[in-house]
Protein backbone atom coordinates (compact mmCIF):
# COMPACT_ATOMS: atom_id res chain seq x y z
CA UNK A 1 0.00 0.00 0.00
CA UNK A 2 2.84 2.38 0.84
CA UNK A 3 4.46 1.75 -2.54
CA UNK A 4 1.22 2.53 -4.39
CA UNK A 5 0.69 5.82 -2.59
CA UNK A 6 4.34 6.73 -3.16
CA UNK A 7 3.99 6.04 -6.89
CA UNK A 8 0.81 8.13 -7.00
CA UNK A 9 2.61 11.03 -5.33
CA UNK A 10 5.52 10.66 -7.75
CA UNK A 11 3.12 10.56 -10.70
CA UNK A 12 1.34 13.69 -9.48
CA UNK A 13 4.66 15.50 -9.12
CA UNK A 14 5.77 14.47 -12.60
CA UNK A 15 2.45 15.59 -14.10
CA UNK A 16 2.64 18.90 -12.25
CA UNK A 17 6.12 19.51 -13.65
CA UNK A 18 4.98 18.55 -17.16
CA UNK A 19 1.90 20.77 -16.92
CA UNK A 20 3.90 23.72 -15.63
CA UNK A 21 6.40 23.35 -18.45
CA UNK A 22 3.63 23.33 -21.08
CA UNK A 23 1.95 26.36 -19.50
CA UNK A 24 4.97 28.57 -20.10
CA UNK A 25 8.74 28.64 -20.16
CA UNK A 26 10.24 27.62 -16.83
CA UNK A 27 13.91 27.82 -15.93
CA UNK A 28 13.75 25.61 -12.88
CA UNK A 29 12.05 22.40 -11.87
CA UNK A 30 10.78 22.25 -8.31
CA UNK A 31 12.15 18.98 -6.88
CA UNK A 32 12.35 18.03 -3.23
CA UNK A 33 16.12 17.83 -2.48
CA UNK A 34 15.53 15.16 0.17
CA UNK A 35 13.74 12.82 -2.24
CA UNK A 36 16.23 11.53 -4.80
CA UNK A 37 14.83 10.34 -8.12
CA UNK A 38 16.24 7.58 -10.28
CA UNK A 39 15.53 6.23 -13.76
CA UNK A 40 15.48 2.57 -14.65
CA UNK A 41 17.02 1.90 -18.06
CA UNK A 42 17.23 -1.88 -18.25
CA UNK A 43 14.88 -3.29 -20.85
CA UNK A 44 15.31 -0.28 -23.14
CA UNK A 45 17.24 -0.49 -26.42
CA UNK A 46 20.93 0.29 -25.84
CA UNK A 47 20.96 3.62 -27.71
CA UNK A 48 17.78 4.83 -25.99
CA UNK A 49 19.01 3.73 -22.55
CA UNK A 50 22.29 5.59 -23.09
CA UNK A 51 20.46 8.77 -24.10
CA UNK A 52 18.02 8.53 -21.16
CA UNK A 53 21.00 8.14 -18.79
CA UNK A 54 22.71 11.21 -20.31
CA UNK A 55 19.58 13.30 -19.93
CA UNK A 56 19.06 12.06 -16.35
CA UNK A 57 22.58 13.19 -15.47
CA UNK A 58 21.62 16.68 -16.71
CA UNK A 59 18.57 16.84 -14.45
CA UNK A 60 14.83 16.20 -14.36
CA UNK A 61 13.83 18.94 -16.78
CA UNK A 62 16.14 17.79 -19.63
CA UNK A 63 15.00 14.20 -19.01
CA UNK A 64 11.34 15.24 -19.12
CA UNK A 65 11.91 17.21 -22.33
CA UNK A 66 13.68 14.27 -24.01
CA UNK A 67 10.91 11.86 -23.04
CA UNK A 68 8.27 14.33 -24.25
CA UNK A 69 10.03 14.82 -27.60
CA UNK A 70 10.52 11.11 -28.26
CA UNK A 71 7.48 9.54 -26.58
CA UNK A 72 5.88 8.52 -29.86
CA UNK A 73 9.14 7.23 -31.35
CA UNK A 74 10.44 5.20 -28.39
CA UNK A 75 7.16 4.71 -26.49
CA UNK A 76 8.68 6.18 -23.31
CA UNK A 77 6.71 7.35 -20.31
CA UNK A 78 8.37 9.48 -17.64
CA UNK A 79 6.23 8.07 -14.85
CA UNK A 80 7.19 4.50 -15.68
CA UNK A 81 10.90 5.43 -15.89
CA UNK A 82 11.12 7.26 -12.55
CA UNK A 83 11.86 5.49 -9.28
CA UNK A 84 12.23 6.72 -5.74
CA UNK A 85 15.36 6.00 -3.72
CA UNK A 86 13.71 3.04 -2.00
CA UNK A 87 12.34 1.58 -5.23
CA UNK A 88 15.74 1.94 -6.92
CA UNK A 89 17.49 0.18 -4.04
CA UNK A 90 15.02 -2.70 -4.15
CA UNK A 91 15.27 -3.01 -7.94
CA UNK A 92 19.06 -3.18 -7.78
CA UNK A 93 19.04 -5.74 -4.96
CA UNK A 94 16.29 -8.03 -6.22
CA UNK A 95 16.46 -7.73 -9.99
CA UNK A 96 19.98 -6.40 -10.67
CA UNK A 97 18.34 -3.54 -12.57
CA UNK A 98 20.24 -0.74 -14.30
CA UNK A 99 19.39 2.43 -12.37
CA UNK A 100 20.79 5.96 -12.75
CA UNK A 101 20.26 8.89 -10.37
CA UNK A 102 18.56 11.96 -11.80
CA UNK A 103 20.72 15.01 -11.14
CA UNK A 104 19.11 17.66 -8.95
CA UNK A 105 19.84 21.04 -10.47
C-alpha positions in Angstrom: 0.0 0.0 0.0 2.8 2.4 0.8 4.5 1.8 -2.5 1.2 2.5 -4.4 0.7 5.8 -2.6 4.3 6.7 -3.2 4.0 6.0 -6.9 0.8 8.1 -7.0 2.6 11.0 -5.3 5.5 10.7 -7.8 3.1 10.6 -10.7 1.3 13.7 -9.5 4.7 15.5 -9.1 5.8 14.5 -12.6 2.5 15.6 -14.1 2.6 18.9 -12.3 6.1 19.5 -13.7 5.0 18.6 -17.2 1.9 20.8 -16.9 3.9 23.7 -15.6 6.4 23.4 -18.5 3.6 23.3 -21.1 1.9 26.4 -19.5 5.0 28.6 -20.1 8.7 28.6 -20.2 10.2 27.6 -16.8 13.9 27.8 -15.9 13.8 25.6 -12.9 12.1 22.4 -11.9 10.8 22.2 -8.3 12.1 19.0 -6.9 12.3 18.0 -3.2 16.1 17.8 -2.5 15.5 15.2 0.2 13.7 12.8 -2.2 16.2 11.5 -4.8 14.8 10.3 -8.1 16.2 7.6 -10.3 15.5 6.2 -13.8 15.5 2.6 -14.7 17.0 1.9 -18.1 17.2 -1.9 -18.3 14.9 -3.3 -20.8 15.3 -0.3 -23.1 17.2 -0.5 -26.4 20.9 0.3 -25.8 21.0 3.6 -27.7 17.8 4.8 -26.0 19.0 3.7 -22.5 22.3 5.6 -23.1 20.5 8.8 -24.1 18.0 8.5 -21.2 21.0 8.1 -18.8 22.7 11.2 -20.3 19.6 13.3 -19.9 19.1 12.1 -16.3 22.6 13.2 -15.5 21.6 16.7 -16.7 18.6 16.8 -14.5 14.8 16.2 -14.4 13.8 18.9 -16.8 16.1 17.8 -19.6 15.0 14.2 -19.0 11.3 15.2 -19.1 11.9 17.2 -22.3 13.7 14.3 -24.0 10.9 11.9 -23.0 8.3 14.3 -24.2 10.0 14.8 -27.6 10.5 11.1 -28.3 7.5 9.5 -26.6 5.9 8.5 -29.9 9.1 7.2 -31.3 10.4 5.2 -28.4 7.2 4.7 -26.5 8.7 6.2 -23.3 6.7 7.4 -20.3 8.4 9.5 -17.6 6.2 8.1 -14.8 7.2 4.5 -15.7 10.9 5.4 -15.9 11.1 7.3 -12.6 11.9 5.5 -9.3 12.2 6.7 -5.7 15.4 6.0 -3.7 13.7 3.0 -2.0 12.3 1.6 -5.2 15.7 1.9 -6.9 17.5 0.2 -4.0 15.0 -2.7 -4.1 15.3 -3.0 -7.9 19.1 -3.2 -7.8 19.0 -5.7 -5.0 16.3 -8.0 -6.2 16.5 -7.7 -10.0 20.0 -6.4 -10.7 18.3 -3.5 -12.6 20.2 -0.7 -14.3 19.4 2.4 -12.4 20.8 6.0 -12.7 20.3 8.9 -10.4 18.6 12.0 -11.8 20.7 15.0 -11.1 19.1 17.7 -9.0 19.8 21.0 -10.5 
